[in-house]
Every structure is written in C-alpha cells, then in structure tokens.
Amino acid sequence: MSQTGIRERAKSALQDPLLQQAVQFTTDRLRTRKANVTETFGRWQAWRDRGRDIRAHTIAHLDFYLQQFADNVRAAGGHVHFAADAEEAAQAIVDIAKKRRAKLVVKSKSMVSEEIHLNRHLEDEGVQVVETDLGEYIIQLAGETPSHIIIPSIHKTREQIRELFTKAGGENLTTDTKALTGFARRTLRTLFQSADIGVTGCNFGIAESGTVVLFTNEGNADMVANLPRTHVVIMGMERILPSFADLEVFSHLLPKSATGQNVITYMSCFTGPRRDGEADGARELHVVILDNGRSRQLGDADFQDILHCIRCGACLNVCPVYRQIGGHAYGSVYPGPVGAVLTPLLNPGPEYADLPYASSLCGACFEACPVQIPLHDMLVKLRRRHVAQGLAKRGERAAFRGFRLVFARAGRYRAIIRSGRLGQVLVARHGGIDARIGPLRGWTQTRRAPVLAKRSFRESWPGLRQELRQGNRPPAAGTEGAPAHETAVNKE
C-alpha cells in the first residue's frame, strides 16, 4: 500500500490516457452487454429481489450455515481451516505446502488470495507460484495487482500485453488476440501437469452439501483443482449459500451482472477430494475460511449488507470515478464503490479513510448491484464515521463550519451570493472560471467552474410566482409547437 492517498493516486491515473482508454472501452462493453442480456432475460428486478432475500437470510444466520458447510466438507473427506486474519490464513496454506514439500503452486483467480498476499508468503518459502487466469497471468508478469474484480488486467492494452508476453517467452508476438492467448495456453499447460498444489477461490459454498462452486470462463480452474494432488480453496466466510436451489438464482445473477453473459462458461462443483474409483480430482482437499474483519460487520445495521456482495464487479463498470481512474488508484485489493466501502471496514483507521470520498454518490452502483447493496448510503455513513473519529482535515472542518454558518440564516446566504457574484469578475472568462486558486483548484484542474448567474432562482421566484398566479403558465413539456387541437386534448 502506497503512503499517498487516493487523491494523489487519482491525479497520476488521470495523466495516463492509455489506462483511461482501456478501462472506459471495456467497462462500456460490459455495461452494454449486461443491459442487453438482462432485458432479454426479463423480470430482472424480481431476480434481484430474490437474490437480495437469499443473501440477507444467509448472512443473518451465517453462524449456522458456516458450521453446516464445514461439517459437510469434513464428512466428504475434506479439511477445514478457520482463519481469524490474513496472516493466519496465509500461514495455514504455507504449512500445507511445507507438508507436501511443494515446489510449484498453480492458482486460479482469487481476490481473497490477493487480500492475504498469498503469493508473497509462498514465494518467501521458496515456492514458485503461477497465476493461470489469463488476466492474472498478465499482471503477474507486469508485477502489478488486479485493477478490476472480474477482469484483473482491464487497464492493459493489447500492445502492452504483447510486450509482456514477448519478454516472458522470447517470441516476437503480434497483438492478435488468438496469438496472445495461444502463447499463454502453451506456457501454462506444462505447469498444470507438474504442479504440486492447486489453489482456487470460491464463488459459493453450498452449506447443505459442503460443495465448493467455481464460476469461470477459461477452464483453468478445473485444471488447477483436478490435476495437482492437493487442492486448496480459500474463501471469505460470507460466500455461503444454504442450498443448490439458491445457487440457481445466482447462476443467473452473477454472469449476467459481471460480464453480460446469459450463462457462465464453466460452473464447477467440488464436493470433497477424489473418491476411490473416480478417474480425476485432487487426492486431498483443504478449505481455508477467512474472517479478516468480516465478522465485525455482523449485527451492524449500517454495514452488515456489505457481506451480501457476490463480487460481480457490476458497480465498477458504472461508477464515474472508477471509469476515470481505474482500480490501482484505490490502493487496495478491492477497487470501485464496493472497495470504497469494504476496504475501510476490513482495515479501520486512517490508512483507507479517504476511500469513501472517491464517489459522486450518484447511486449508479446501487442500481447495478444484483443484490441491491446500498453502497451510496454506506459511503455517506463511512464519511460520517470518519468525521466522528476526528480524521477529517482541519481545513475541511473549518469549511463545513463556515458552510453551516452561511446556510443557517437566509440573510447570510443572500449576502454571500451577492459577494460571490461581485468577486467572480476577477477570475471569470467567457462564462466560466479557469483560475486555479484556493478551494477552486480541485475543480478547475480538469474542468471549468460555472459562474454564478446574474440573477438566482431565489431572486427570480417572487416574479415567477406572481406570473403563475395571474395564469401566465409556461407550456407543458412536449407541447411547444404542437397543433392547437393536440394541446387541447392533452389538457383534457
């Protein structure tokens, strides 16, 4: 984590046109595909309501379903490790690797493994770790972290990927998508066959059977889970569903919200390790269940709903802030609106206290969320908590004290507006303000600030009200220029 705040990281991102081009291009495609597939599917709001209800019920009874899930994993022959924090989870997996004398670990995409910095812990023990999801493989070669929950390398252009692959493999590749994908497949195929341990995430754990469910589009997770002798699953404690009937709902909600797919390409279910007589599967299954601050949200009326999240990334694709600055500007594993809420909750204190301010509070994230998490409300509540904890800057506190004084009296407000209208003459040009002075800097660095109108609405209202009382009403919307008979019909 960089010591700079999101403001400084965002400034850097705004100076990278390739990043902005790549992020906006891909998020536009994902938004369009989602809109098309949900419209065709029909009754989308009813499915969202059902998904919200299932998640709310599960989290409200999480202790019961977690215990049921763990008992059934063990009954099926697997091992369960409960980890209180990131260090404990990483150590559990390191211990498994040591016990198996592992030299090579292959991984499929897992945000929780990023959260606990698993790769670093394994590499410190001399274990080679290779990401096998195409996006994760790209950013591993680049020495970076994911910038999107679903598409980790969303910020990379094809030319940048070509350069990474050419350097890694010594081949003079083109930017053709098939050529780039073919190189990754050839490179990873031998690693699947020689790996000692496979590590996957977990989209959902089914409590009634102890089943681990993975949603993927590349098939690499099946290789990771089946070819190595040992399969390690790492999951956040909230990723539980009570039954397979509930899974049916999320088999629609997740792919449609994440990538605009009607169905996911691969939905793989693992119930215990390979049994006698079965042709494939890992001989040993370990499930590491991570808390790491999640349990603190249980019972909190303001923030318990954040545990409903299914990590689809839909909120990132519609967020006007994320679409401009990308994921790395958030400085944490989870970017976008969900990250601006989740990260400060999992890591209380000043380090991530500025993330809730990286939002326009437009509510687009709530509209996009398949389980209707009120992220915009949570961002406001986190800001309130930030102020109550005394973390607000002195200048910010002074500004809001002044704001309160001005808006407490109508006379003060009118006086400030009049003063502002006179003072803006010094910095206004052609109907806007470009000057980078005082508190205006944050706005005018990237756009023009509008000037105050010569006459405010409050000043115009007495005259407008008088006109309305006299019957001089403006024409109704859509009737300007309409034939007289149509206007008469509309009035009737």
Secondary structure, DSSP 8 states (H G I E B T S, - for coil): --SS-HHHHHHHHHT-HHHHHHHHHHHHHHHHHHHHHHHHH--HHHHHHHHHHHHHHHHHTHHHHHHHHHHHHHHTT-EEEEESSHHHHHHHHHHHHHHTT-SEEEE---HHHHHTTHHHHHHHTT-EEEE-SHHHHHHHHHT---SSSS-TTTT--HHHHHHHHHHHH-----S-HHHHHHHHHHHHHHHHHH-SEEEE--SEEETTTTEEEEEESSSHHHHHHHSSSEEEEEEETT-EES-HHHHHHHHHHHHHHHT--SS-SEEEEE-SS--TT-SSS-SEEEEEEE-TTGGGGTT-TTTGGGGG-----HHHHH-TTHHHHTTGGG-SSS-HHHHHHHHHHHS-SSTTTTGGGS-----HHHHH-TT---HHHHHHHHHHHHHHTT-S-HHHHHHHHHHHHHHT-HHHHHHHHHHHHHHGGGTEETTEE----GGGHHHHTTS-EE---SS-HHHHHHHHHHHHHTT-----TT-TT--HHHHHHHH-
